[in-house]
């Protein structure tokens, strides 16, 4: 049986080779090859190929029962924290209901508190990027808070020249001032939540001051509080027409997200985004692959069904919000309920980086500000306060517009470009001889997260042996999952060339996809390549670790402009951290159509697509573009 699209997949399909087990109740999938000696003999491309086939064939790679229980507990903690500490309710009236005389959940007071609460919940590390789906195996929740309270950790200031004043000339290294500002930010949020009446300028202005201070000193703190939504809404609270401001923020998030999906990057992302969905528990093996791949296992590119789902997703993310704005109650119901179901679908996929509370929040906001069927319900109206109009014109229109035109200038969350396969992702590569130098980077968990996974499964003894064995190959699991998205297919060629030119064996290096690594090094990361593609970060690495040449590399992929009008191309760069992007070892720009035309594991960069030298046009606020 010959399958040209996946050479190793051919071997795994052979009748004389018994498939390895998929995930069970606690363990991730077993490695695709039982014999560890055979694994060692495989080259890098074969290893990625093995895992890519294994993941798509098994429908899932994660232990879904454990994931479900874990996030039910974390979700319950999210709700209980608000219900019993900050909500105006009778504590004796049960988990979900208010007692006599208390404010209903959808009262203005409770909704104002709920918005502020979610900022606090995020920046203290109990929301997105928590636990298993956030690649945190030791400290399930609270990890970002520990990081933000630790001087000397890596940070990514919005204004490096300001941060440099407090960090002895190394703006990418967290200063004591940054730590104090973060602690003060948390304190002001708690103070605002405990104000007995509706929040006033007395408690809101201190929140705004500390929010601005932490943003200047570390963008990661602002993004951990979901600045593009929760923080914008908190800023609306000081205006009398704050509900209308919240409506604009919510509509902006939804509609820009739908707009950013208009491009060739969205259909191929479904095998990656949906592989560990709840519905996969009900599917026989290979059904997920057959649904979303054109001709599994011969052609692994997106099927017509995947393209149809992508078109529906992008369209409905524009249509439903528009319905929310209409005067007709029927259309308002269609729009608000439609967006509730939309976020329900995302929850069903057990989303990457564990953004469950964000989806719950969006569902609640869809009901509060758009659904017409409860007493005192609001209908859509534009705000009238001049200050609020000016603010929303910038954050809900100008910034996302710039972020879609020039996506390397604006963090993708602020540009409203989620879940679309056009991320500013990166990979980190460190030679093992420099591992001790790398350890000088402060973190609460090992940034090479396979070590944390092995620790977790090692505690389980024989029950965790399958998971422990798989964790030894953890970087390949994440790398293989991404290869279905054309924008990152050149990564294999870059790694092969890097090992060849440096005289390395692939087992001589530690490497990681950006998300698990950055969650530990920066404290919080959700597709935020912007925080790392910066000169202040590279400077901090060198000051802290004192790397020599050929010890530490950044491999970065730039997103495509949504406004490229068919002329889509993916720019990449691979540079030694001691030299920087102006002396990149490899860089190039590859037409998206070329990346998508072949099979995921077969793509090879051409020699002319691997240039050396300057890979950037310049920097903006210290960020490469």
SULURQUI-V44423 format. One record per residue. N is the residue number from 1. RES is the residue in one small letter. PHI is phi in whole degrees, 0 to 359 (999 if undefined). PSI is psi in degrees with one decimal (none if undefined). D_FIRST is the distance of its C-alpha to the first C-alpha in whole Angstrom. Layout:
BEGIN
N,RES,PHI,PSI,D_FIRST
N,RES,PHI,PSI,D_FIRST
END
This chain:
BEGIN
1,x,999,120.9,0
2,x,247,128.1,4
3,x,231,99.8,7
4,x,292,-24.0,10
5,x,283,-15.2,12
6,x,208,85.2,12
7,x,305,-45.3,11
8,x,288,-32.6,12
9,x,303,-34.3,11
10,x,302,-46.6,7
11,x,296,-39.0,9
12,x,290,-18.9,11
13,x,271,-12.2,8
14,x,304,140.1,8
15,x,294,-22.5,10
16,x,271,1.3,12
17,x,250,116.4,13
18,x,285,128.0,16
19,x,299,144.8,16
20,x,280,156.5,20
21,x,296,150.6,22
22,x,277,-169.1,23
23,x,292,152.2,27
24,x,245,-154.5,30
25,x,290,-23.3,33
26,x,231,-25.4,34
27,x,261,144.3,31
28,x,290,172.9,29
29,x,305,146.0,25
30,x,292,153.1,24
31,x,305,148.4,23
32,x,291,-18.6,19
33,x,236,122.4,19
34,x,291,-40.6,21
35,x,281,113.8,22
36,x,294,-30.1,25
37,x,293,-37.8,25
38,x,296,-39.8,21
39,x,299,-42.5,22
40,x,295,-30.5,25
41,x,283,-17.5,23
42,x,287,146.4,21
43,x,276,177.8,22
44,x,299,-44.9,23
45,x,295,-38.6,21
46,x,294,-38.6,18
47,x,294,-46.3,20
48,x,299,-41.8,21
49,x,298,-41.8,17
50,x,299,-46.7,17
51,x,289,-35.4,20
52,x,298,-41.4,19
53,x,292,-43.2,16
54,x,300,-46.1,18
55,x,297,-47.7,21
56,x,288,-31.4,19
57,x,288,-38.7,17
58,x,280,-5.1,20
59,x,74,-37.7,23
60,x,221,157.4,25
61,x,239,-17.7,26
62,x,262,154.0,29
63,x,283,89.6,31
64,x,301,-39.0,33
65,x,302,-42.3,35
66,x,293,-41.0,37
67,x,298,-44.1,37
68,x,298,-48.7,38
69,x,298,-43.2,41
70,x,302,-47.6,42
71,x,277,-18.0,42
72,x,293,-40.7,44
73,x,293,-43.9,47
74,x,293,-38.8,47
75,x,295,-39.8,47
76,x,297,-40.8,50
77,x,299,-40.7,52
78,x,301,-48.3,52
79,x,288,-43.8,53
80,x,298,-38.5,56
81,x,302,-41.0,57
82,x,282,-45.0,58
83,x,298,-42.3,59
84,x,257,-9.5,61
85,x,249,-43.5,62
86,x,243,-20.6,63
87,x,285,141.5,63
88,x,281,89.7,66
89,x,208,166.1,66
90,x,273,113.2,67
91,x,301,-20.2,65
92,x,273,-2.4,66
93,x,270,9.8,65
94,x,99,175.3,61
95,x,289,-34.4,58
96,x,244,-9.9,58
97,x,245,149.9,61
98,x,268,149.8,64
99,x,276,178.5,68
100,x,297,132.5,71
101,x,88,-7.9,72
102,x,269,164.4,69
103,x,288,137.2,67
104,x,293,158.9,64
105,x,305,-40.6,61
106,x,272,21.7,61
107,x,287,158.9,64
108,x,300,-41.9,65
109,x,300,-49.5,66
110,x,292,-34.5,63
111,x,289,-36.5,60
112,x,296,-43.9,62
113,x,295,-39.0,62
114,x,297,-39.9,58
115,x,296,-48.0,57
116,x,295,-39.9,59
117,x,302,-39.4,58
118,x,290,-28.7,54
119,x,296,-48.9,55
120,x,301,-44.3,56
121,x,301,-39.9,53
122,x,287,-47.7,51
123,x,287,-16.9,53
124,x,269,-1.0,53
125,x,88,25.1,50
126,x,255,4.0,49
127,x,248,-123.8,47
128,x,301,148.8,44
129,x,73,13.2,42
130,x,278,153.4,43
131,x,55,-146.7,41
132,x,297,-44.9,38
133,x,287,-13.7,36
134,x,261,9.6,39
135,x,62,36.3,37
136,x,246,107.4,41
137,x,259,-17.3,40
138,x,255,-50.3,44
139,x,248,95.8,46
140,x,296,-44.5,45
141,x,227,154.3,48
142,x,89,-3.5,50
143,x,301,-46.3,49
144,x,302,-39.7,50
145,x,299,-44.1,53
146,x,299,-41.5,53
147,x,295,-46.6,52
148,x,292,-19.3,54
149,x,266,4.9,57
150,x,252,109.7,56
151,x,297,145.0,58
152,x,94,-8.1,56
153,x,284,164.0,53
154,x,288,138.7,51
155,x,223,172.5,52
156,x,225,85.2,51
157,x,290,143.3,55
158,x,296,-40.5,55
159,x,242,89.0,58
160,x,303,-33.4,57
161,x,292,-27.6,61
162,x,283,-47.2,63
163,x,299,-31.4,60
164,x,299,-30.1,61
165,x,299,-35.5,65
166,x,261,-4.2,64
167,x,235,31.3,61
168,x,55,40.2,63
169,x,81,6.6,61
170,x,239,83.1,58
171,x,297,-23.5,57
172,x,278,1.2,54
173,x,253,126.0,55
174,x,296,128.1,56
175,x,266,166.3,60
176,x,297,-34.3,63
177,x,298,-41.7,64
178,x,297,-40.8,60
179,x,297,-45.6,60
180,x,297,-40.9,64
181,x,297,-39.6,63
182,x,297,-46.7,60
183,x,299,-39.3,62
184,x,293,-36.1,64
185,x,299,-46.4,62
186,x,300,-44.6,61
187,x,296,-40.2,64
188,x,292,-35.1,65
189,x,295,-43.9,62
190,x,297,-43.1,64
191,x,300,-41.9,67
192,x,295,-39.0,66
193,x,292,-28.1,65
194,x,269,-0.2,68
195,x,298,127.0,70
196,x,296,-34.9,72
197,x,257,-169.4,72
198,x,301,142.4,70
199,x,301,137.0,69
200,x,241,176.8,71
201,x,299,-25.2,71
202,x,301,-38.7,73
203,x,259,-23.4,70
204,x,282,-39.6,67
205,x,299,-43.2,69
206,x,301,-35.7,68
207,x,299,-45.4,64
208,x,297,-40.9,64
209,x,297,-46.5,66
210,x,286,-30.6,63
211,x,299,-44.6,60
212,x,294,-40.7,61
213,x,297,-46.1,62
214,x,292,-33.0,59
215,x,297,-43.7,57
216,x,297,-36.9,59
217,x,267,-22.5,58
218,x,196,107.3,54
219,x,299,-29.8,52
220,x,299,-34.4,50
221,x,295,-45.8,53
222,x,299,-42.5,53
223,x,287,-31.3,50
224,x,297,-30.2,49
225,x,274,16.2,52
226,x,47,59.9,50
227,x,305,-32.7,52
228,x,290,-9.6,51
229,x,225,-66.5,52
230,x,300,-48.1,54
231,x,293,-40.3,56
232,x,301,-41.9,57
233,x,294,-37.2,58
234,x,299,-38.9,60
235,x,293,-25.9,62
236,x,289,-24.1,62
237,x,296,-21.0,64
238,x,280,-10.1,67
239,x,263,149.6,68
240,x,295,-30.8,69
241,x,262,42.7,67
242,x,298,-33.4,64
243,x,298,-41.2,62
244,x,295,-34.6,62
245,x,295,-43.2,60
246,x,299,-39.3,58
247,x,300,-44.1,57
248,x,294,-42.9,56
249,x,300,-46.4,54
250,x,295,-42.8,52
251,x,296,-40.5,51
252,x,299,-44.2,51
253,x,300,-49.5,48
254,x,297,-48.8,46
255,x,284,-37.1,47
256,x,293,-35.3,46
257,x,298,-41.4,43
258,x,295,-41.5,42
259,x,296,-40.3,43
260,x,292,-15.3,41
261,x,275,-4.1,38
262,x,279,93.7,38
263,x,173,171.6,36
264,x,287,-6.1,32
265,x,277,-16.4,31
266,x,279,-47.2,32
267,x,304,-40.5,29
268,x,289,-10.2,26
269,x,279,-13.4,28
270,x,293,-39.8,28
271,x,302,-33.8,24
272,x,284,-46.1,26
273,x,287,-30.9,30
274,x,253,5.2,29
275,x,293,-25.0,26
276,x,245,33.4,29
277,x,286,160.0,31
278,x,301,-37.5,33
279,x,292,-18.2,31
280,x,294,-22.3,27
281,x,297,-24.2,29
282,x,264,-6.3,29
283,x,264,138.4,25
284,x,296,157.9,22
285,x,304,141.9,20
286,x,81,-10.9,18
287,x,294,-40.4,20
288,x,300,-43.2,22
289,x,296,-41.6,19
290,x,290,-27.5,18
291,x,289,-45.5,22
292,x,256,-9.4,22
293,x,253,146.6,19
294,x,299,-44.0,19
295,x,203,71.6,15
296,x,298,135.2,14
297,x,263,13.1,11
298,x,284,-39.0,11
299,x,228,111.7,15
300,x,264,8.2,17
301,x,283,165.9,20
302,x,297,139.1,23
303,x,281,172.6,22
304,x,299,-34.5,25
305,x,295,-42.8,26
306,x,299,-41.8,27
307,x,295,-40.5,29
308,x,297,-46.2,31
309,x,298,-39.8,32
310,x,297,-44.6,32
311,x,297,-40.8,35
312,x,296,-44.6,36
313,x,300,-49.5,37
314,x,295,-40.1,39
315,x,292,-45.9,41
316,x,292,-26.9,42
317,x,287,-10.1,43
318,x,258,-40.8,45
319,x,290,-48.9,46
320,x,300,-46.4,47
321,x,300,-37.1,49
322,x,297,-37.8,51
323,x,298,-36.0,52
324,x,300,-25.6,53
325,x,272,-9.5,56
326,x,283,157.9,57
327,x,284,-24.4,60
328,x,289,123.4,59
329,x,302,-34.3,59
330,x,297,-45.5,56
331,x,293,-36.3,54
332,x,299,-40.8,55
333,x,294,-44.4,53
334,x,300,-44.4,50
335,x,294,-49.1,50
336,x,290,-43.8,51
337,x,294,-38.1,49
338,x,300,-42.7,46
339,x,288,-30.6,46
340,x,298,-44.5,46
341,x,293,-35.4,43
342,x,299,-47.3,41
343,x,289,-28.8,42
344,x,298,-37.7,41
345,x,296,-41.4,37
346,x,297,-41.6,37
347,x,300,-39.8,39
348,x,301,-29.6,36
349,x,280,1.1,33
350,x,47,70.6,35
351,x,296,144.3,36
352,x,314,129.1,35
353,x,76,10.5,38
354,x,55,53.8,40
355,x,270,46.3,42
356,x,293,-49.0,43
357,x,296,-29.0,46
358,x,295,-41.3,46
359,x,291,-40.2,44
360,x,300,-43.3,47
361,x,299,-44.5,50
362,x,296,-36.2,49
363,x,296,-45.0,49
364,x,296,-40.5,52
365,x,293,-36.4,53
366,x,300,-37.2,52
367,x,284,-47.2,54
368,x,297,-46.8,57
369,x,260,-6.0,57
370,x,228,-27.4,56
371,x,283,127.1,56
372,x,272,4.3,59
373,x,261,18.6,59
374,x,232,156.5,61
375,x,301,131.7,65
376,x,78,17.8,66
377,x,296,150.9,62
378,x,263,151.8,62
379,x,245,161.1,61
380,x,291,138.4,60
381,x,205,148.1,62
382,x,286,144.8,63
383,x,294,157.5,64
384,x,243,-16.2,68
385,x,292,124.2,69
386,x,303,-41.2,69
387,x,296,-41.3,68
388,x,292,-40.0,65
389,x,299,-44.2,64
390,x,297,-44.5,64
391,x,299,-48.0,62
392,x,291,-30.6,59
393,x,298,-33.1,59
394,x,281,-56.2,58
395,x,280,-28.4,55
396,x,259,-3.5,54
397,x,228,-61.6,54
398,x,295,-47.2,55
399,x,295,-48.5,53
400,x,298,-35.9,49
401,x,299,-48.8,50
402,x,299,-40.3,50
403,x,293,-25.0,47
404,x,273,-29.1,45
405,x,284,-47.4,46
406,x,235,77.9,46
407,x,293,-13.4,44
408,x,274,-2.6,44
409,x,265,-21.7,48
410,x,234,130.3,48
411,x,308,140.2,46
412,x,294,-26.7,44
413,x,292,-41.2,45
414,x,291,-23.5,49
415,x,272,-0.9,47
416,x,57,55.7,45
417,x,237,52.4,42
418,x,276,156.3,40
419,x,53,49.6,36
420,x,225,1.6,35
421,x,77,17.3,33
422,x,231,51.3,35
423,x,270,161.4,36
424,x,266,71.3,38
425,x,274,167.2,36
426,x,209,168.5,36
427,x,229,147.3,35
428,x,244,134.6,37
429,x,230,125.1,36
430,x,229,126.9,39
431,x,291,141.0,39
432,x,297,-24.3,39
433,x,293,-19.4,43
434,x,258,11.9,44
435,x,299,-40.1,43
436,x,296,-36.8,47
437,x,295,-42.2,48
438,x,297,-30.4,46
439,x,294,-13.2,47
440,x,290,-16.9,50
441,x,287,119.6,49
442,x,286,133.0,50
443,x,202,156.2,48
444,x,273,-21.4,48
445,x,231,159.1,45
446,x,296,126.5,43
447,x,294,-22.1,41
448,x,275,87.0,38
449,x,292,-10.9,37
450,x,298,-29.6,35
451,x,292,-38.7,38
452,x,292,-38.0,39
453,x,295,-40.2,36
454,x,294,-36.5,36
455,x,298,-45.1,40
456,x,299,-51.0,39
457,x,287,-26.1,37
458,x,296,-31.8,39
459,x,295,-23.5,42
460,x,274,-2.9,40
461,x,63,-135.1,39
462,x,294,-27.4,37
463,x,296,-26.9,36
464,x,255,14.4,35
465,x,299,-43.9,33
466,x,299,-44.7,29
467,x,294,-38.5,31
468,x,297,-43.6,33
469,x,297,-40.6,29
470,x,292,-36.0,28
471,x,296,-25.0,31
472,x,297,-21.7,30
473,x,245,19.3,28
474,x,307,-44.1,29
475,x,301,-33.1,30
476,x,289,-31.4,26
477,x,298,-48.9,26
478,x,290,-42.5,28
479,x,298,-42.6,27
480,x,294,-38.0,23
481,x,300,-37.2,25
482,x,284,-18.5,26
483,x,292,-13.7,24
484,x,287,-18.3,23
485,x,268,114.8,26
486,x,305,-30.8,26
487,x,300,-18.4,30
488,x,245,8.4,29
489,x,290,-20.9,26
490,x,285,-9.0,28
491,x,303,-40.5,28
492,x,299,-45.3,26
493,x,298,-39.6,27
494,x,296,-44.7,30
495,x,295,-41.2,30
496,x,299,-44.4,28
497,x,292,-38.6,31
498,x,298,-44.5,33
499,x,294,-41.2,32
500,x,296,-48.7,32
501,x,290,-31.1,35
502,x,269,-1.3,37
503,x,69,34.2,36
504,x,259,151.0,34
505,x,269,149.5,31
506,x,300,-27.2,30
507,x,279,1.1,31
508,x,277,-9.6,34
509,x,236,154.8,35
510,x,261,137.6,35
511,x,213,153.9,34
512,x,206,146.5,34
513,x,293,155.9,33
514,x,296,-37.5,37
515,x,296,-53.4,37
516,x,296,-37.2,37
517,x,293,-48.8,39
518,x,291,-28.3,42
519,x,300,-30.4,43
520,x,270,-39.7,44
521,x,282,-38.2,45
522,x,259,-10.2,47
523,x,93,-30.2,47
524,x,198,134.1,46
525,x,205,130.7,43
526,x,223,81.1,41
527,x,68,18.0,39
528,x,265,70.2,42
529,x,297,-21.7,41
530,x,303,-37.9,45
531,x,293,-21.9,46
532,x,256,-25.4,45
533,x,277,58.8,45
534,x,220,146.4,48
535,x,291,-32.9,50
536,x,295,-31.4,52
537,x,288,-46.0,49
538,x,300,-41.9,48
539,x,301,-44.0,52
540,x,296,-40.9,52
541,x,303,-46.1,49
542,x,290,-39.5,51
543,x,294,-39.2,54
544,x,279,-46.3,53
545,x,265,-23.6,50
546,x,55,50.7,52
547,x,294,149.1,48
548,x,262,171.2,48
549,x,300,148.4,46
550,x,64,31.9,42
551,x,243,-33.8,42
552,x,220,128.9,42
553,x,232,146.4,40
554,x,250,129.8,39
555,x,245,114.0,36
556,x,240,140.1,37
557,x,242,129.4,36
558,x,266,142.2,38
559,x,286,158.8,38
560,x,276,150.1,38
561,x,288,132.6,41
562,x,296,-23.4,41
563,x,263,17.5,44
564,x,289,-13.0,42
565,x,55,49.0,41
566,x,93,-19.4,38
567,x,269,58.8,38
568,x,275,137.3,36
569,x,213,146.1,35
570,x,254,118.9,35
571,x,267,137.8,37
572,x,226,161.4,36
573,x,210,146.5,38
574,x,228,117.2,38
575,x,223,148.3,41
576,x,291,131.1,43
577,x,296,-21.5,45
578,x,281,-14.9,48
579,x,250,-38.9,48
580,x,91,175.7,47
581,x,289,-16.4,45
582,x,283,-13.2,47
583,x,233,47.2,46
584,x,299,140.0,42
585,x,290,-38.4,40
586,x,217,143.3,37
587,x,200,161.8,38
588,x,178,174.7,37
589,x,228,126.1,36
590,x,243,130.1,33
591,x,303,135.5,33
592,x,299,-36.4,31
593,x,298,-34.7,29
594,x,290,-41.8,28
595,x,297,-33.8,26
596,x,270,-7.5,25
597,x,280,-26.2,23
598,x,254,-160.5,20
599,x,267,149.3,18
600,x,307,-42.6,20
601,x,270,-3.7,18
602,x,261,-8.1,18
603,x,290,133.3,22
604,x,232,130.4,24
605,x,293,141.5,28
606,x,279,155.8,30
607,x,305,-38.8,32
608,x,288,-11.8,35
609,x,266,5.7,34
610,x,235,76.5,35
611,x,275,167.6,39
612,x,235,158.6,41
613,x,115,-150.3,45
614,x,289,122.2,46
615,x,251,3.5,43
616,x,230,158.8,46
617,x,272,-27.2,49
618,x,169,-162.5,51
619,x,230,149.7,52
620,x,230,115.8,53
621,x,54,33.7,55
622,x,82,4.7,53
623,x,260,136.1,49
624,x,289,140.8,47
625,x,214,none,47
END
